[in-house]
Amino acid sequence: MADQKDSRAGARRPTQHTPGPWYVGAQNDALYIITRPPRPSRDDIVDIPDVKVIAIINVCNDDANARLIAAAPALLAALCEAVTAVEPLRIKEHGRDTAHPQPGPGECERGTCGLVNGWRAAIRAATEGA
């Protein structure tokens, strides 16, 4: 995800993705990731009212990748909810009332802590490009 320059002290902030849900539509041997459901009549994608094209996949037999891309907003939201739900278990696992600090290399890679750290890394990759 691209960063935008923040006017405060030259800081960078992540750009926001287009909110979901996203859908897959086909037209002219390409798959389109769009913000509105495609019409069964096969009208041009751009003629759907208030549609935004997120991506165009020019290999029409790449349905699996198109479905995965279209599911990205829902997957990100579910992963954020999972972190929130599991965080108390991770804290309990460490016997602390406060959030566990970010581990160093080789630390806390198993169990609940390892899962949450992996999920957080995926969320950062999706939202900050890390």
Secondary structure, 3 states (H helix, E strand, C coil): CCEEECCCCCCEEECCCCCCCCEEEEECCEEEEECCCCCCCCCCHHHCCCCCEEEEECCCCCHHHHHHHHHHHHHHHHHHHHHHHHHHHHHHHCCCCCCCCCCCCCCCCCHHHHHHHHHHHHHHHHHHCC
